[in-house]
Amino acid sequence: MSEYLKILSTIVLVSMLMGGAASNVAALSQRRRNTTTQSTPAASYPIPHPISFRDVNGRGLLVRTWINGTGPFNFAVDTGAGATIIAPRVAEEANVARTNRSATIAGLTGTNTVAQHATLDSLAIGDSENRLPAKGEVLISSGLPEDLDGLIDPTEAFSPFGYEIDLPRRELTAFDAKLDPVQTDHPPVDGAVVTWLRDTHSRRPFVTLDNGDRALLDTGSSLGLAVRDSNGASRNAAHSVRDVGGGRISTRRGQTNIAIGSLTLQRIPTDFVTGADSDVPVLLGLAALRPFRLRFDPLHRLIEIAPESRQR
């Protein structure tokens, strides 16, 4: 099963680029924004305390999670998901209230599966009292591996706060962007502050690469720089993996130099993907991001990327 989740985040994000799922997930994200940003300012919520995560090969950045006070469950921190996604067994155990609406989650190949909308009373990580401000709708999907209970997209779960994922230190921290914003005139040494680009249907974090491509910063993927293989050289692929919809893709690995703003990434692992749907975006997964601290400021739509040797 270790190869199954390697590209799970990419699988989830594809659903938001396709017809039926796009409207459902976009509406879910909009309702969350309306609930948190219009009714209560960030300062009115207690800022969740920092937590440690486990970086598990083939499963990603795992945190202990409580749903409606029940847990702990193993959830992966996934900046590319666009929504919190939970397994049916978790929904049953935590008495999650299901709705009569469904959404489509598509695989990399365009094959899809059906997920169900549901609502949460509370979501906590690290310990049962460390509650996140975001409540409301999530998706229930049977497409997760048996040993993973769900995905947390921190952009949605920490809203209206910003958040920092310190990969070398394995620490996840929330911050109030009104009081401690990411600033373009104070970039980290040997790092960069770049614009947080978004797609049409969600607030997932995209950045612009020096070649003009938009790339998704995706902590739910263990790939490096992942791009579609224009040569379709599947016969040279080192790995073949199954996506959440039941389709299969192949990858082969090389190395590339790219730049994000003033930050140059040299000889980063680069995965050429064969068999993916044409709508799959370029992404930067954990194999490329592990040396960095990533600080996401949703209020000012900025992302700070700092190398390990230049932690604040």
Backbone as numpy.savetxt, mean C-alpha at the origin, in Angstrom:
# Nx Ny Nz CAx CAy CAz Cx Cy Cz
3.36 -20.96 -0.97 2.56 -19.75 -0.97 3.40 -18.48 -0.97
4.73 -18.58 -0.75 5.53 -17.37 -0.60 5.54 -16.52 -1.86
5.40 -17.14 -3.02 5.39 -16.36 -4.25 4.05 -15.70 -4.51
3.01 -16.14 -3.81 1.66 -15.66 -4.09 1.50 -14.20 -3.72
1.98 -13.81 -2.53 1.78 -12.45 -2.07 2.85 -11.50 -2.59
3.83 -12.01 -3.27 4.92 -11.17 -3.73 4.40 -9.96 -4.48
3.31 -10.10 -5.20 2.79 -9.01 -6.00 1.36 -8.69 -5.62
0.95 -9.02 -4.41 -0.44 -8.85 -4.03 -0.89 -7.41 -4.12
-0.06 -6.48 -3.66 -0.48 -5.09 -3.70 -0.77 -4.63 -5.12
0.06 -5.05 -6.05 -0.19 -4.72 -7.45 -1.53 -5.28 -7.90
-1.85 -6.46 -7.46 -3.14 -7.07 -7.79 -4.28 -6.20 -7.33
-4.20 -5.73 -6.08 -5.28 -4.93 -5.52 -5.43 -3.62 -6.25
-4.32 -2.94 -6.54 -4.43 -1.63 -7.16 -5.01 -1.70 -8.55
-4.82 -2.79 -9.27 -5.37 -2.89 -10.61 -6.88 -2.77 -10.58
-7.51 -3.24 -9.51 -8.97 -3.18 -9.43 -9.46 -1.76 -9.49
-8.67 -0.82 -9.02 -9.12 0.56 -9.00 -8.96 1.24 -10.34
-8.37 0.55 -11.29 -8.21 1.12 -12.62 -9.21 0.52 -13.60
-10.05 -0.38 -13.11 -10.99 -1.06 -14.00 -12.41 -0.62 -13.70
-13.27 -0.63 -14.70 -14.61 -0.08 -14.67 -15.37 -0.21 -13.38
-15.94 -1.39 -13.07 -16.82 -1.54 -11.94 -16.15 -1.27 -10.63
-14.95 -1.79 -10.43 -14.28 -1.62 -9.15 -13.86 -0.18 -8.93
-13.54 0.51 -10.00 -13.07 1.87 -9.85 -14.10 2.73 -9.14
-15.35 2.66 -9.55 -16.37 3.48 -8.92 -16.62 3.07 -7.49
-16.60 1.77 -7.20 -16.85 1.29 -5.85 -15.76 1.73 -4.89
-14.49 1.50 -5.27 -13.40 1.83 -4.37 -13.22 3.33 -4.27
-13.43 4.04 -5.37 -13.33 5.49 -5.31 -14.37 6.06 -4.36
-15.59 5.54 -4.41 -16.64 6.00 -3.50 -16.29 5.68 -2.06
-15.70 4.52 -1.82 -15.29 4.12 -0.48 -14.27 5.13 0.05
-13.27 5.47 -0.75 -12.24 6.41 -0.32 -12.83 7.80 -0.07
-13.76 8.22 -0.93 -14.35 9.53 -0.77 -15.17 9.62 0.51
-15.93 8.56 0.82 -16.71 8.56 2.06 -15.80 8.64 3.27
-14.67 7.95 3.24 -13.72 8.03 4.35 -13.20 9.45 4.51
-12.86 10.10 3.40 -12.33 11.46 3.47 -13.38 12.40 4.03
-14.64 12.24 3.60 -15.70 13.08 4.10 -15.88 12.92 5.59
-15.79 11.65 6.07 -16.01 11.37 7.49 -14.92 11.97 8.35
-13.66 11.83 7.93 -12.55 12.24 8.80 -12.16 13.70 8.61
-12.17 14.19 7.39 -11.66 15.53 7.18 -12.71 16.61 7.40
-13.98 16.30 7.23 -15.01 17.32 7.37 -15.59 17.38 8.77
-15.67 16.26 9.47 -16.35 16.25 10.76 -15.43 16.61 11.91
-14.15 16.20 11.85 -13.25 16.40 12.98 -11.85 16.70 12.49
-11.20 17.78 12.97 -9.83 18.07 12.56 -8.86 17.08 13.13
-7.66 16.98 12.52 -6.68 15.99 12.93 -6.31 16.14 14.40
-6.20 17.39 14.88 -5.76 17.60 16.25 -6.75 17.07 17.28
-8.00 16.83 16.87 -9.00 16.31 17.80 -8.85 14.82 18.04
-8.09 14.13 17.21 -7.84 12.71 17.39 -6.52 12.51 18.14
-6.45 11.53 19.03 -5.13 11.20 19.59 -4.26 10.57 18.50
-3.02 11.02 18.41 -2.11 10.45 17.42 -1.72 9.05 17.86
-1.91 8.04 17.03 -1.49 6.68 17.40 -0.01 6.64 17.73
0.37 5.83 18.71 1.78 5.78 19.06 2.55 4.92 18.06
3.86 5.12 17.94 4.67 4.35 16.98 4.61 2.86 17.29
4.69 2.06 16.24 4.70 0.62 16.42 5.83 0.01 15.58
6.24 -1.18 15.96 7.22 -1.93 15.19 6.50 -2.92 14.29
7.09 -3.17 13.12 6.53 -4.19 12.23 7.60 -5.23 11.93
7.15 -6.38 11.46 8.06 -7.45 11.04 8.13 -7.45 9.53
9.33 -7.50 8.99 9.53 -7.58 7.54 9.74 -9.05 7.19
8.68 -9.71 6.72 8.68 -11.15 6.48 8.77 -11.42 4.99
9.77 -12.18 4.58 9.95 -12.49 3.17 8.70 -13.15 2.57
8.21 -12.59 1.48 7.05 -13.14 0.81 5.72 -12.71 1.39
5.74 -12.00 2.54 4.50 -11.54 3.16 4.47 -10.04 3.40
5.64 -9.40 3.47 5.68 -7.96 3.59 5.85 -7.47 5.01
5.35 -6.25 5.28 5.51 -5.57 6.55 4.31 -5.90 7.44
4.51 -6.81 8.39 3.39 -7.35 9.16 3.25 -6.64 10.50
2.00 -6.30 10.84 1.68 -5.67 12.12 0.56 -6.45 12.80
0.61 -6.47 14.14 -0.48 -7.07 14.92 -1.66 -6.11 14.88
-2.83 -6.63 14.56 -4.00 -5.80 14.30 -5.21 -6.34 15.05
-6.02 -5.39 15.55 -7.27 -5.74 16.22 -8.43 -5.11 15.45
-9.44 -5.91 15.14 -10.64 -5.45 14.45 -11.80 -5.52 15.42
-12.47 -4.39 15.65 -13.60 -4.33 16.59 -13.23 -4.92 17.95
-11.98 -4.71 18.36 -11.51 -5.20 19.64 -11.09 -6.65 19.66
-11.21 -7.34 18.53 -10.85 -8.76 18.44 -9.51 -8.91 17.74
-8.67 -9.81 18.25 -7.37 -10.04 17.65 -6.45 -10.72 18.63
-5.13 -10.70 18.37 -4.51 -10.01 17.23 -4.55 -10.83 15.94
-4.57 -10.10 14.83 -4.47 -10.68 13.50 -3.19 -10.19 12.84
-2.73 -10.89 11.82 -1.57 -10.48 11.04 -2.01 -9.74 9.79
-1.72 -8.44 9.74 -2.04 -7.62 8.58 -0.74 -7.10 7.97
-0.72 -6.93 6.66 0.42 -6.34 5.96 0.16 -4.85 5.71
1.17 -4.02 5.97 1.09 -2.58 5.70 1.33 -2.37 4.22
0.32 -1.88 3.51 0.34 -1.90 2.06 -0.08 -0.55 1.50
0.91 0.27 1.13 0.62 1.60 0.58 -0.03 1.53 -0.80
0.00 0.37 -1.44 -0.56 0.25 -2.78 -1.96 -0.31 -2.83
-2.56 -0.61 -1.67 -3.85 -1.30 -1.67 -5.02 -0.39 -1.99
-5.01 0.84 -1.47 -6.13 1.75 -1.71 -7.29 1.56 -0.76
-7.25 0.55 0.09 -8.33 0.27 1.04 -7.83 -0.76 2.04
-8.49 -0.84 3.19 -8.24 -1.94 4.11 -9.01 -3.16 3.62
-8.34 -4.29 3.56 -8.93 -5.51 3.03 -8.77 -6.62 4.07
-9.83 -7.33 4.39 -9.77 -8.36 5.41 -10.28 -9.69 4.86
-9.78 -10.77 5.44 -10.20 -12.10 5.04 -11.59 -12.41 5.63
-12.38 -13.27 4.98 -13.72 -13.62 5.50 -13.69 -14.17 6.92
-12.68 -14.97 7.26 -12.62 -15.55 8.61 -12.43 -14.46 9.66
-11.71 -13.38 9.32 -11.53 -12.26 10.24 -12.85 -11.52 10.41
-13.55 -11.31 9.31 -14.85 -10.64 9.38 -15.81 -11.42 10.27
-15.77 -12.74 10.17 -16.66 -13.57 10.98 -16.28 -13.49 12.45
-15.00 -13.64 12.76 -14.54 -13.66 14.15 -14.74 -12.31 14.82
-14.56 -11.22 14.08 -14.66 -9.88 14.66 -16.06 -9.29 14.52
-17.01 -10.07 14.05 -18.39 -9.60 13.89 -18.47 -8.32 13.06
-17.77 -8.34 11.95 -17.78 -7.19 11.04 -19.12 -7.13 10.32
-19.71 -5.95 10.26 -21.02 -5.77 9.63 -20.86 -5.69 8.12
-21.38 -6.66 7.42 -21.32 -6.68 5.96 -22.46 -5.85 5.38
-22.21 -5.30 4.19 -23.25 -4.59 3.45 -23.71 -5.47 2.29
-24.68 -4.99 1.55 -25.15 -5.76 0.39 -24.50 -5.30 -0.91
-23.40 -4.54 -0.80 -22.70 -4.05 -1.99 -21.41 -4.82 -2.20
-21.03 -4.99 -3.44 -19.81 -5.73 -3.78 -18.90 -4.88 -4.65
-17.64 -5.30 -4.74 -16.65 -4.64 -5.58 -15.84 -5.72 -6.28
-15.18 -5.35 -7.36 -14.34 -6.28 -8.10 -12.88 -5.99 -7.85
-12.13 -7.00 -7.41 -10.68 -6.89 -7.26 -10.04 -7.68 -8.39
-9.28 -7.00 -9.23 -8.71 -7.65 -10.41 -7.27 -8.05 -10.18
-6.85 -9.13 -10.83 -5.47 -9.55 -10.78 -4.63 -8.83 -11.81
-3.32 -9.05 -11.75 -2.42 -8.44 -12.71 -2.78 -8.78 -14.15
-3.33 -9.97 -14.34 -3.65 -10.39 -15.70 -5.00 -9.86 -16.17
-5.73 -9.17 -15.29 -7.07 -8.70 -15.62 -8.14 -9.65 -15.13
-7.76 -10.86 -14.71 -8.72 -11.78 -14.11 -9.15 -11.19 -12.77
-10.43 -11.33 -12.41 -10.87 -10.67 -11.19 -11.66 -11.59 -10.28
-11.83 -11.11 -9.04 -12.62 -11.79 -8.04 -13.50 -10.77 -7.35
-14.55 -11.21 -6.69 -15.51 -10.32 -6.07 -15.19 -10.13 -4.60
-15.23 -8.90 -4.12 -15.08 -8.58 -2.70 -16.37 -7.93 -2.22
-16.57 -7.94 -0.91 -17.79 -7.40 -0.32 -17.46 -6.21 0.57
-18.26 -5.17 0.47 -18.10 -4.02 1.36 -18.57 -4.38 2.76
-17.89 -3.80 3.77 -18.26 -4.01 5.16 -17.87 -2.77 5.95
-18.33 -2.69 7.21 -18.00 -1.55 8.06 -17.37 -2.01 9.37
-16.41 -1.21 9.87 -15.73 -1.51 11.12 -16.14 -0.51 12.20
-16.15 -0.98 13.44 -16.33 -0.08 14.58 -14.99 0.46 15.05
-13.93 -0.35 14.97 -12.61 0.11 15.41 -11.52 -0.71 14.73
-10.36 -0.07 14.59 -9.18 -0.69 14.00 -7.98 -0.25 14.82
-7.22 -1.20 15.38 -6.06 -0.88 16.21 -4.87 -1.70 15.74
-3.66 -1.13 15.87 -2.44 -1.86 15.49 -1.40 -1.73 16.59
-0.51 -2.72 16.67 0.51 -2.71 17.70 0.02 -3.27 19.00
-1.05 -2.69 19.54 -1.75 -3.23 20.69 -3.22 -2.85 20.57
-4.06 -3.48 21.37 -5.50 -3.34 21.20 -6.02 -1.95 21.53
-5.21 -1.13 22.25 -5.64 0.21 22.62 -5.13 1.28 21.66
-4.24 0.91 20.75 -3.65 1.88 19.83 -4.53 2.00 18.58
-5.63 2.68 18.76 -6.63 2.75 17.69 -6.27 3.79 16.64
-6.57 3.44 15.41 -6.35 4.36 14.30 -7.61 5.20 14.11
-7.46 6.43 13.60 -8.62 7.31 13.49 -9.64 6.88 12.46
-9.20 6.22 11.40 -10.11 5.86 10.33 -11.03 4.72 10.76
-12.31 4.88 10.46 -13.29 3.82 10.69 -14.07 3.65 9.39
-15.17 2.93 9.46 -16.03 2.86 8.30 -15.73 1.69 7.41
-15.79 1.91 6.10 -15.86 0.80 5.18 -14.51 0.15 4.88
-14.57 -1.17 4.70 -13.43 -1.98 4.27 -13.95 -2.95 3.22
-13.07 -3.75 2.68 -13.45 -4.79 1.73 -13.13 -6.15 2.32
-14.01 -7.11 2.13 -13.78 -8.50 2.53 -13.48 -9.29 1.27
-12.31 -9.97 1.26 -11.90 -10.71 0.07 -11.36 -12.08 0.46
-11.75 -13.07 -0.30 -11.25 -14.44 -0.09 -9.96 -14.68 -0.87
-9.40 -13.64 -1.51 -8.21 -13.81 -2.33 -6.90 -13.74 -1.58
-6.94 -13.49 -0.26 -5.70 -13.41 0.52 -5.17 -14.80 0.83
-3.85 -14.94 0.98 -3.29 -16.23 1.39 -3.82 -16.64 2.76
-3.82 -17.95 3.05 -4.41 -18.45 4.28 -3.71 -17.94 5.52
-2.41 -17.63 5.43 -1.69 -17.19 6.61 -1.59 -15.67 6.72
-2.38 -14.94 5.95 -2.45 -13.49 6.07 -3.90 -13.10 6.32
-4.12 -12.27 7.34 -5.48 -11.94 7.75 -6.02 -10.69 7.06
-5.15 -9.85 6.51 -5.65 -8.66 5.85 -4.55 -7.71 5.44
-4.95 -6.60 4.83 -4.06 -5.53 4.39 -4.54 -4.22 5.00
-3.59 -3.40 5.42 -3.89 -2.04 5.87 -3.21 -1.06 4.93
-4.00 -0.20 4.31 -3.42 0.91 3.55 -3.29 2.08 4.53
-2.06 2.47 4.92 -1.92 3.51 5.95 -2.45 4.87 5.53
-2.48 5.16 4.23 -3.04 6.44 3.79 -4.49 6.56 4.22
-5.24 5.47 4.11 -6.64 5.48 4.50 -6.79 5.26 6.00
-6.04 4.32 6.57 -6.24 3.94 7.97 -5.78 5.03 8.94
-4.74 5.82 8.57 -4.23 6.87 9.45 -4.88 8.23 9.18
-5.67 8.33 8.15 -6.29 9.61 7.79 -7.09 10.17 8.98
-6.93 11.47 9.27 -6.31 12.54 8.49 -4.82 12.78 8.78
-4.15 11.88 9.51 -2.74 12.07 9.82 -1.85 11.67 8.65
-0.62 12.18 8.67 0.43 11.64 7.83 1.07 10.46 8.53
1.98 9.80 7.84 2.63 8.64 8.45 4.03 8.46 7.87
4.86 7.78 8.65 6.24 7.51 8.26 6.51 6.01 8.38
7.07 5.44 7.33 7.48 4.03 7.35 9.00 4.00 7.30
9.60 3.69 8.44 11.06 3.62 8.54 11.45 2.16 8.31
11.82 1.84 7.08 12.09 0.45 6.73 13.34 -0.10 7.42
14.46 0.63 7.48 15.63 0.08 8.19 15.36 -0.19 9.66
14.58 0.69 10.31 14.29 0.53 11.73 13.02 -0.28 11.99
12.29 -0.58 10.93 11.06 -1.36 11.03 10.07 -0.71 11.99
9.80 0.56 11.74 8.93 1.33 12.61 7.92 2.12 11.77
6.67 2.14 12.23 5.58 2.88 11.59 5.10 3.95 12.57
5.09 5.21 12.12 4.78 6.34 12.99 3.78 7.25 12.32
2.83 7.78 13.08 1.89 8.77 12.58 2.34 10.16 13.00
1.95 11.20 12.24 2.26 12.57 12.61 1.17 13.50 12.09
1.03 14.64 12.75 0.06 15.66 12.34 0.74 16.58 11.34
0.32 16.52 10.08 0.97 17.29 9.02 0.74 18.78 9.17
-0.24 19.19 9.97 -0.43 20.62 10.22 0.67 21.17 11.12
1.14 20.33 12.05 2.14 20.76 13.02 3.55 20.40 12.60
3.72 19.32 11.88 5.05 18.82 11.50 5.03 18.38 10.04
4.91 19.33 9.12 4.76 18.98 7.70 6.07 18.57 7.05
5.96 17.83 5.97 7.09 17.64 5.07 7.30 18.95 4.32
8.55 19.39 4.20 8.82 20.69 3.61 9.79 20.57 2.43
9.40 21.18 1.33 10.24 21.12 0.13 11.56 21.86 0.32
11.59 22.87 1.20 12.83 23.63 1.39 13.73 23.03 2.47
13.33 21.86 3.02 14.18 21.17 3.98 14.29 19.69 3.62
14.83 19.38 2.45 14.96 17.97 2.07 16.03 17.28 2.90
15.93 15.98 3.11 16.97 15.26 3.85 18.27 15.21 3.04
19.39 15.17 3.74 20.69 15.06 3.07 20.74 13.75 2.29
21.13 13.83 1.03 21.21 12.67 0.13 19.85 12.03 -0.13
18.78 12.75 0.20 17.44 12.25 -0.06 16.67 13.22 -0.93
15.35 13.17 -0.85 14.53 14.03 -1.71 13.16 14.24 -1.09
12.56 15.37 -1.42 11.14 15.64 -1.16 10.48 15.81 -2.52
9.46 14.99 -2.79 8.84 14.99 -4.11 7.33 15.11 -3.97
6.70 15.50 -5.06 5.24 15.64 -5.07 4.56 14.28 -5.00
3.54 14.20 -4.18 2.70 13.00 -4.05 1.63 13.07 -5.14
1.83 12.31 -6.19 0.85 12.25 -7.27 -0.21 11.20 -6.94
-1.41 11.41 -7.44 -2.49 10.46 -7.21 -3.14 10.09 -8.53
-3.78 8.92 -8.54 -4.52 8.55 -9.73 -5.97 9.01 -9.58
-6.79 8.65 -10.52 -8.16 9.15 -10.55 -9.01 8.61 -9.41
-8.74 7.39 -8.98 -9.69 6.68 -8.13 -9.27 6.52 -6.67
-8.07 6.95 -6.29 -7.64 6.73 -4.92 -6.54 7.71 -4.55
-6.06 7.61 -3.31 -4.97 8.47 -2.84 -3.65 7.72 -2.75
-3.53 6.62 -3.48 -2.28 5.86 -3.45 -1.11 6.74 -3.90
0.10 6.54 -3.31 1.22 7.46 -3.55 2.03 7.13 -4.80
1.90 7.96 -5.81 2.71 7.87 -7.02 3.76 8.99 -7.01
4.91 8.71 -7.62 5.96 9.71 -7.81 6.39 9.69 -9.27
7.05 10.76 -9.69 7.55 10.83 -11.06 9.02 10.42 -11.10
9.36 9.48 -11.98 10.74 9.07 -12.17 11.41 9.98 -13.20
12.75 9.90 -13.26 13.46 10.79 -14.17 13.18 10.51 -15.63
12.65 9.32 -15.95 12.30 9.02 -17.35 10.88 9.45 -17.70
10.19 10.10 -16.74 8.85 10.58 -16.98 7.75 9.64 -16.54
8.09 8.39 -16.19 7.09 7.44 -15.72 6.57 7.82 -14.34
5.29 7.52 -14.12 4.71 7.61 -12.78 4.84 6.23 -12.13
5.40 6.19 -10.92 5.62 4.92 -10.23 4.91 4.94 -8.88
4.28 3.85 -8.55 3.59 3.69 -7.27 4.57 3.20 -6.21
4.66 3.91 -5.08 5.44 3.44 -3.93 4.59 2.40 -3.21
5.00 1.15 -3.30 4.13 0.03 -2.94 4.80 -0.90 -1.94
4.53 -0.67 -0.64 5.12 -1.51 0.39 4.46 -2.88 0.48
3.41 -3.11 -0.28 2.77 -4.42 -0.29 3.37 -5.37 -1.29
4.36 -4.91 -2.05 5.01 -5.75 -3.05 6.46 -5.98 -2.68
6.93 -7.21 -2.83 8.34 -7.48 -2.58 9.18 -7.39 -3.85
8.57 -6.94 -4.95 9.33 -6.68 -6.16 10.17 -5.43 -5.98
11.05 -5.15 -6.95 11.84 -3.93 -6.93 11.13 -2.88 -7.78
11.83 -2.36 -8.79 11.17 -1.53 -9.80 10.50 -2.51 -10.75
9.18 -2.51 -10.77 8.43 -3.48 -11.57 7.82 -2.79 -12.79
8.15 -3.31 -13.97 7.65 -2.76 -15.23 7.18 -3.90 -16.12
6.27 -3.60 -17.03 5.84 -4.61 -17.98 6.97 -4.93 -18.94
7.16 -6.21 -19.23 8.22 -6.66 -20.13 7.76 -6.46 -21.56
8.29 -5.42 -22.20 7.85 -5.10 -23.56 8.23 -6.18 -24.56
9.24 -6.99 -24.21 9.66 -8.06 -25.11 8.89 -9.36 -24.89
8.11 -9.39 -23.77 7.33 -10.60 -23.49 8.19 -11.83 -23.34
9.36 -11.68 -22.74 10.34 -12.78 -22.70 10.05 -13.74 -21.55
8.87 -14.33 -21.53 8.48 -15.20 -20.42 9.36 -16.46 -20.35
9.94 -16.85 -21.48 10.76 -18.06 -21.44 12.01 -17.87 -20.61
12.40 -16.59 -20.39 13.57 -16.30 -19.57 13.20 -15.93 -18.14
11.92 -16.03 -17.79 11.46 -15.61 -16.48 11.97 -16.55 -15.40
12.37 -15.93 -14.27 12.86 -16.73 -13.14 11.73 -17.17 -12.23
10.60 -16.44 -12.24 9.51 -16.75 -11.33 8.18 -16.73 -12.08
7.30 -17.62 -11.70 5.94 -17.62 -12.19 5.03 -17.58 -10.98
4.09 -16.62 -10.94 3.25 -16.44 -9.76 1.79 -16.34 -10.17
0.90 -16.73 -9.24 -0.54 -16.67 -9.46 -1.11 -15.44 -8.78
-1.98 -14.72 -9.48 -2.57 -13.54 -8.87 -3.89 -13.88 -8.18
-4.48 -12.87 -7.55 -5.66 -13.09 -6.72 -6.87 -13.54 -7.55
-6.88 -13.24 -8.84 -7.99 -13.65 -9.68 -7.81 -15.02 -10.30
-6.65 -15.65 -10.08 -6.39 -16.97 -10.62 -5.54 -16.98 -11.86
-5.21 -15.80 -12.40 -4.32 -15.73 -13.56 -2.86 -15.89 -13.14
-1.98 -16.02 -14.11 -0.56 -16.19 -13.82 0.27 -15.17 -14.59
1.32 -14.66 -13.92 2.28 -13.79 -14.57 3.68 -14.33 -14.32
4.64 -13.88 -15.10 6.04 -14.30 -14.93 6.91 -13.06 -14.77
8.00 -13.21 -14.03 8.93 -12.10 -13.86 10.36 -12.55 -14.10
11.17 -11.65 -14.58 12.61 -11.87 -14.66 13.28 -10.62 -14.11
14.42 -10.78 -13.46 15.03 -9.68 -12.73 16.31 -9.19 -13.38
16.48 -7.86 -13.36 17.71 -7.22 -13.79 18.05 -6.10 -12.82
18.78 -5.10 -13.29 19.15 -3.95 -12.47 19.02 -2.68 -13.30
18.69 -1.57 -12.62 18.48 -0.29 -13.30 18.93 0.84 -12.39
19.33 1.95 -12.99 19.54 3.20 -12.27 18.38 4.13 -12.58
17.75 4.67 -11.55 16.68 5.65 -11.75 16.85 6.78 -10.75
16.15 7.87 -11.00 16.16 9.00 -10.07 14.73 9.41 -9.75
14.53 9.78 -8.46 13.26 10.35 -8.00 13.61 11.72 -7.45
13.28 12.77 -8.18 13.71 14.10 -7.79 15.23 14.15 -7.74
15.78 14.60 -6.62 17.23 14.71 -6.47 17.88 13.42 -5.99
17.08 12.39 -5.75 17.60 11.12 -5.23 17.83 10.14 -6.37
19.05 9.61 -6.49 19.37 8.62 -7.50 19.48 7.25 -6.85
18.76 6.27 -7.40 18.82 4.90 -6.93 19.65 4.12 -7.95
20.76 3.58 -7.50 21.69 2.92 -8.40 21.58 1.40 -8.28
21.55 0.77 -9.45 21.55 -0.70 -9.55 20.46 -1.33 -8.68
19.27 -0.77 -8.74 18.18 -1.32 -7.94 17.60 -2.56 -8.63
17.11 -3.53 -7.87 16.47 -4.70 -8.48 15.30 -4.26 -9.36
15.28 -4.77 -10.57 14.25 -4.40 -11.54 13.58 -5.67 -12.06
12.26 -5.73 -11.89 11.50 -6.92 -12.29 10.68 -6.63 -13.55
10.94 -7.42 -14.60 10.21 -7.30 -15.85 9.08 -8.32 -15.83
7.86 -7.81 -15.92 6.66 -8.63 -15.71 6.03 -8.97 -17.05
5.80 -10.25 -17.27 5.14 -10.74 -18.48 3.77 -11.29 -18.13
2.78 -10.96 -18.94 1.43 -11.47 -18.73 0.54 -10.53 -17.97
1.04 -9.33 -17.61 0.24 -8.37 -16.85 -0.70 -7.61 -17.78
-1.79 -7.14 -17.21 -2.74 -6.32 -17.95 -2.07 -5.00 -18.36
-2.51 -4.42 -19.45 -1.89 -3.20 -19.97 -2.06 -2.00 -19.04
-3.03 -2.06 -18.11 -3.26 -0.94 -17.19 -2.37 -0.99 -15.95
-1.59 -2.04 -15.78 -0.75 -2.14 -14.58 0.31 -1.04 -14.60
0.41 -0.24 -13.54 1.40 0.85 -13.53 2.79 0.36 -13.16
3.78 1.20 -13.39 5.12 0.97 -12.86 5.03 1.08 -11.34
5.77 0.24 -10.62 5.77 0.37 -9.16 7.17 0.20 -8.61
7.36 0.72 -7.41 8.57 0.53 -6.62 8.18 -0.22 -5.37
8.61 -1.49 -5.30 8.28 -2.34 -4.17 9.39 -2.40 -3.14
9.25 -3.32 -2.20 10.17 -3.39 -1.06 11.62 -3.64 -1.46
11.85 -4.42 -2.50 13.23 -4.70 -2.90 13.98 -3.44 -3.27
13.25 -2.39 -3.70 13.87 -1.11 -4.03 13.82 -0.12 -2.87
12.82 -0.26 -1.99 12.57 0.75 -0.96 13.22 0.46 0.38
13.71 -0.75 0.62 14.19 -1.14 1.96 15.27 -0.23 2.56
16.13 0.40 1.77 17.16 1.26 2.42 16.62 2.60 2.92
15.32 2.87 2.78 14.83 4.23 2.97 13.80 4.37 4.09
13.72 5.61 4.58 12.62 6.06 5.43 11.68 6.87 4.55
10.41 6.52 4.55 9.41 7.17 3.70 8.43 7.93 4.58
8.30 9.20 4.33 7.42 10.06 5.13 6.35 10.64 4.21
5.09 10.31 4.48 3.99 10.66 3.60 3.13 11.76 4.24
3.05 12.90 3.57 2.27 14.04 4.05 1.06 14.22 3.13
-0.12 13.69 3.52 -1.29 13.78 2.64 -1.87 15.18 2.57
-1.62 16.01 3.58 -2.18 17.37 3.58 -1.52 18.23 2.52
-0.21 18.17 2.44 0.53 18.98 1.47 0.92 18.20 0.22
0.53 16.92 0.19 0.80 16.04 -0.95 2.28 15.99 -1.30
3.07 15.72 -0.27 4.51 15.60 -0.43 4.98 14.29 0.19
6.07 13.75 -0.33 6.69 12.54 0.19 8.17 12.80 0.37
8.67 12.51 1.58 10.11 12.62 1.86 10.73 11.24 1.82
11.81 11.10 1.08 12.53 9.82 0.97 13.95 10.05 1.45
14.32 9.37 2.56 15.64 9.58 3.14 16.37 8.24 3.21
17.65 8.20 2.81 18.42 6.97 2.89 18.74 6.59 4.33
19.07 5.32 4.53 19.32 4.80 5.88 20.38 5.58 6.63
21.42 5.98 5.94 22.54 6.65 6.60 22.22 8.09 6.98
21.04 8.56 6.55 20.68 9.96 6.81 19.35 10.07 7.54
19.13 9.18 8.51 17.92 9.27 9.31 17.93 10.56 10.11
16.72 11.11 10.38 16.64 12.36 11.12 16.96 12.11 12.59
